[in-house]
Amino acid sequence: MEPADLLTRHGIAPEHLDHAPAPPALVQALARVQEVPSRPCVVCGAPVATARAVVFPDAGPRWVDLCWDHGMAVRRCHRLPQTLEGIAADLRGAAREAGLPAAEHVAFYSSFEVAVSSRPDEEP
């Protein structure tokens, strides 16, 4: 879920959040999280665990300060491949980009024995 979706779900208007620089420095976000007394989560009021600058189309960049639970709800999704073949495809692409020989042959095998038996005859 995106921070804007979380705010909409809880009826929080971005205009009521603090203005944020665009883009903020990591130091600024850490300073917000480490303030004493702690800032409240914009959703539930619990102490903040994370602060993120979010750009809203009508309100501009705003700080979205969230507690641990709400911060985990808007955690960035990873874009890593989910299968060994997907990982191998990414590695082949990186090997091609780097100009490595035999980049097209990058693969995963279920065992060392399978890898050896799958090796072309011309390889040492």
FENLINPE-V285583 format. One record per residue. N is the residue number from 1. RES is the residue in one small letter. OMEGA is omega in radians with two decimals (999 if undefined). Layout:
N,RES,OMEGA ; N,RES,OMEGA
This chain:
1,m,3.10 ; 2,e,3.12 ; 3,p,3.14 ; 4,a,3.12 ; 5,d,3.11 ; 6,l,-3.14 ; 7,l,3.12 ; 8,t,3.14 ; 9,r,-3.10 ; 10,h,3.06 ; 11,g,-3.12 ; 12,i,-3.14 ; 13,a,3.14 ; 14,p,-3.14 ; 15,e,-3.12 ; 16,h,3.13 ; 17,l,3.10 ; 18,d,3.03 ; 19,h,3.11 ; 20,a,3.03 ; 21,p,3.13 ; 22,a,-0.23 ; 23,p,3.12 ; 24,p,3.05 ; 25,a,3.10 ; 26,l,3.13 ; 27,v,3.13 ; 28,q,3.12 ; 29,a,3.12 ; 30,l,3.12 ; 31,a,3.12 ; 32,r,-3.11 ; 33,v,-3.05 ; 34,q,-3.13 ; 35,e,3.06 ; 36,v,-0.05 ; 37,p,-3.07 ; 38,s,3.02 ; 39,r,3.07 ; 40,p,3.01 ; 41,c,-3.10 ; 42,v,-3.13 ; 43,v,-2.99 ; 44,c,3.13 ; 45,g,3.09 ; 46,a,3.12 ; 47,p,-3.09 ; 48,v,3.05 ; 49,a,-3.12 ; 50,t,3.07 ; 51,a,-3.12 ; 52,r,3.03 ; 53,a,3.14 ; 54,v,3.11 ; 55,v,3.09 ; 56,f,-3.07 ; 57,p,-3.07 ; 58,d,-3.05 ; 59,a,-3.11 ; 60,g,-3.12 ; 61,p,3.14 ; 62,r,3.06 ; 63,w,3.02 ; 64,v,-3.13 ; 65,d,-3.05 ; 66,l,3.04 ; 67,c,-3.11 ; 68,w,-3.07 ; 69,d,3.14 ; 70,h,3.06 ; 71,g,3.11 ; 72,m,3.14 ; 73,a,-3.12 ; 74,v,3.11 ; 75,r,3.13 ; 76,r,3.11 ; 77,c,3.08 ; 78,h,-3.13 ; 79,r,-3.11 ; 80,l,3.09 ; 81,p,-3.07 ; 82,q,-3.08 ; 83,t,3.07 ; 84,l,3.12 ; 85,e,3.09 ; 86,g,3.10 ; 87,i,3.13 ; 88,a,3.12 ; 89,a,3.09 ; 90,d,3.13 ; 91,l,3.08 ; 92,r,3.12 ; 93,g,3.12 ; 94,a,3.12 ; 95,a,3.07 ; 96,r,-3.14 ; 97,e,-3.14 ; 98,a,3.13 ; 99,g,-3.14 ; 100,l,3.10 ; 101,p,3.10 ; 102,a,3.14 ; 103,a,-3.10 ; 104,e,-3.07 ; 105,h,3.11 ; 106,v,-3.12 ; 107,a,3.02 ; 108,f,3.11 ; 109,y,-3.09 ; 110,s,3.12 ; 111,s,3.09 ; 112,f,-3.12 ; 113,e,3.12 ; 114,v,3.12 ; 115,a,-3.14 ; 116,v,-3.11 ; 117,s,3.13 ; 118,s,-3.09 ; 119,r,3.06 ; 120,p,-3.09 ; 121,d,-3.08 ; 122,e,3.12 ; 123,e,3.11 ; 124,p,999
